[in-house]
């Protein structure tokens, strides 16, 4: 049988259309956050990794698409003011998932000349007006809770499922224990999840408890040698495992069906 050019083109078109429709129909697992969520991916800085980079390995990507939009150096504020969140939320549709983790960079200064990325502490509606030397504009800066609340509300407004993670702990020890953020950023993340009806993964406490068991010397080997914030691949995989385990246990919107 000889294939006519027109028939071949029509067949290819139908196959491509079917593939694109299949891709479009798949729910998407969006990841947003800072460098502890995505950092290097094996290039550039090499040994620095974030936990979000390994989520796709634990998911049946034939059924669930994973998009990691986390970006190093960003806070809950700058992820929004730079337009990164707008690009994500425009894609979010009913049945999707958005998992978010911020906090490390949120504690930075509000208006320094290096990054101007900090937020006000807490979850109230308090705000302050500052001159942003980076963007060269007058900017209203809100609390951590205000920015996280916006992520959650806009996710839910699109019919998607919002999941908040508390920030992973730094390699900082006191009296033989990893220092937690249970009275600040991790607490505020939990409070926003409770108030807004989002799922919550206490990655700060889960990882810290594991580190306490491992001990200071073994934990030191999980971080990049020059700092106490960024994990290497082995360290990132520990955090990934906790995220996947909690997704399986909590099963937000039936996500366990997509996990390996």
N, C-alpha and C positions, 0 to 999 in steps of 0.2 A: 504493500500500500504506500503510495506517495503522498507525503504531507504537502499541502499547498501553503504558500507563505501566509496567506490570510488566515487560514485555519490555525497555523502555528502561533501567529500573533494573538489570535483570539483566545487560544488555550492558555498562553502565557499570561495574558491580561486577567483571565478568570482566576488563574492560580494565584497571581499576585494580589488581586482584590480579596480573595478568600483569606490569604495570609494576613493582609493588613486589617481586615475586619476581625480576625481572630486576635491579633495583637491589641486592637482597640478595645475589645470586649474584656480582656484580662484585667482583673483588678491590679492596682499598683500599690506597692509599699514604698512610700516616700520617706526618706530619712533626712532630717535637718539637724544641724548642730555645728560644733566647732572642730578644732584639730584633734580632740580626743575621740571624735567620731569618724573623721576622715583626714588622713595626714600622710601624703606621699604616695601611698599605694605602690610602694616598691620602687618608685622612681624619685629622682631628685634627692630628697633627704634620706632615701634608702630605708633605713631601719626604723623609721618612725611610722607607726600604724595606728589607725583608729578602729574601734570595734565595728563600725558600720560597714567597713570594707569587706567583712567576712559573712555578712548576713545572707547574701545571695547563695553562698555555699551550703547553707542550711535550709534552703527553700526550693520547692519544685518550681523552677522558673518557667516551665511549660504552662503553669497555671497561675502564677503570681509574678508580676514583673517587679524588680527591685530597682529603685533609683536613689542613689546616695547624693544628695545635694549639700551635704555638710561642707563647711569651708573653714580652714584654719584662720585664727585671729578674730573670728566674728563673735559677737555677743547677741543676745536676744534683740537688742536694739539695732545694731548695725546690720544684722541679717535682714531686718525690715527696711531700714533707711536706705540701704544700697539697692533695694528693689529685688533682692534674691527671693524673698518670701512671695512677692507678687508673681514672679515667674513660676513658682511652684504651685501656688494656690489656683492659678489660672488653669492648670492642668488637672487639678484634683476633681474627681467625679464621685458620684454615689457608688459605694462599695469599696472605695479605696481606703488606705490606711496612711496616717501621718504620725511618725514617731519623732520626738524632739528631745534634745538634750542641750541645755545651755547653763551657764553659771560661772565657768572659769574666767572668762573675759569680762563678764558683767561687773566684776569687782574693780575694774580698772577706773582711772580718772574719767570724769565726765567730759572734760574739755582740754586735755593735754594736746600738744602739737604733734605727737607721734601717731595717735590713733583715734582719740576721742570716742571711746566705745562703751564707757561705763554706764550703769543705770543706777537709779535710786534703789536703795535696799528695801525689801519688804514686798507686800502685795497690795498695798492701798492704792487709791486713785491719785495720790499726791504727784505733783509734777513741778518742774523748775525750768526756767528759761536760761539758756546758755548760748554763748557765741561759739559755734563749731569752727575751729581754725582749719580743719581739713576740708570741709565742704564750703567754708566761707559764708555761712548763713547763720541766722539766729534760729535756734532749734529748741523745741520743747522736749525735755527728757522726762520719761516716766519711770515707774518702778518696774522691777523684774516681773512682778505679778501682772502688771498691766500688759507688758509685751507678750508674756506667755498666755495670758487670757485671750489676747487677740489671735494668736496662733490657733488655740483650741476652738474658739467661737467660729472663726472663718472656716476651719476644717469641718466642723459639724454642720455649718450652714450649707456646705456642698454635699452633705449626705455621707461623708466619710467618717472614719473612726479615728479619734485622737488618742495618742498614747504619750504620756510624759515620762521621761527618765530623769532621775536625779543625777547630778554630775558625778563622774567617776572620781574616786579619791586621788589625791596627790600622794607621792611617796614621802609623807611627812609623819614622823613618829613622836609619841610622847608617852612616857611610862610604859613602854613595851607594846603600845597599841597604835594602829594607824589613826590619824586624826580624821574625824568625820565632819560633815557639814550639817548635822542633824538639827542645829539650832539656827541655821541660816538658809543657804541656797537649797539644800535638800528638803528642808522643812517647807520652804515656800513653794517648791515644786509640788510637794504632796498636797499642800493646802489648795493650790489652784486646781489640781486634778479633782479633789473632792468637791470643791465649789462648782466647778464647771462640768462635772460628770464625765471626766476623761479617765482612761485607764492610767495606772501608775506603776512604774517599775522602780523600786528603790535601789538603783544600781550603786549608789554611794555606800549604802549599808551592806549590801550583798557582797560587793567586792572587798570592802574593808574587813568584813568578818573572815573572808577567805585569806586575806593577807595576814591577819592576826595569827591564823593557823600556820601559815607558811613560815612566818618569821622574817625579821628585817633583812637578813642577808639574802635569802632567796627572792624576796620581793625586789630588792635592789636590782637584781638581774633582769627584771621584767620591764625596766624603764630605760630610756635612752640615757647613755652615760653622762651627758652634759646638763641634764635637768631632771626634775622630779615630777613632771607633769605628763610627759608624752611617753607612751608605752612602745615597746618593740612589738614584733609580731606575736610572740608568745604571750605577752601581757594583754594585747588587744583581744586575743582569742579567749582569754579568761572572761573578759567582759562580754564578748559575743555570746559565749555559752550561757551566761546568766540571762541575757536578754531573750535568747531563744527559749530557755527553760521557763521563764516567766510568761512568754507569749503562749507557750504550750499549756501552762497551768491555768492562766487567766482566760485564755481563748477568746480574746476580743473579736466580736463579730465573726466567730467561727474560723479564725485564722489558722488554727492547728491543722486544718485539712490541707494546708499548703506547705507545711513544714516536713522536712525529711526525718 
